[in-house]
Amino acid sequence: MLRPKIPTNPTPAGHLTPPVVMEPTAVVPSAQVPPPAPVAPAPSRPTVQLTPGTALALVGGGTAVVLVVGAVLVSMLLAVAITGASIAVCALVIRSLVHADAKRR
């Protein structure tokens, strides 16, 4: 299924035409045409002008991104810590219940 299919080249069948013989033609000189003036190439991309306002906007945007990502990571760490603490408390309660039940018998 994933193997490439290589096309076969069948042998030509039928009537084949002989190659055509081309005869050379004479070259006639014409009037000289001046070459076109060179044109300066246009830049492929416009250059970015970094003004103080755009620099300040970039710094503010970067700071906002860092603060948002930091807040998300801290909240995820806090959620993991709270979950771990609650599981530990549940384990202690279950252990004490099992231990107290075993002492009564």
ABEGO torsion letter per residue (X at the ends): XABBBBBBBBBBBEBBBBBBBBBBBBBBBBBBBBBBBBBBBBBABBBBBBBAAAAAAAAAAAAAAAAAAAAAAAAAAAAAAAAAAAAAAAAAAAAAAAAAAAAAX
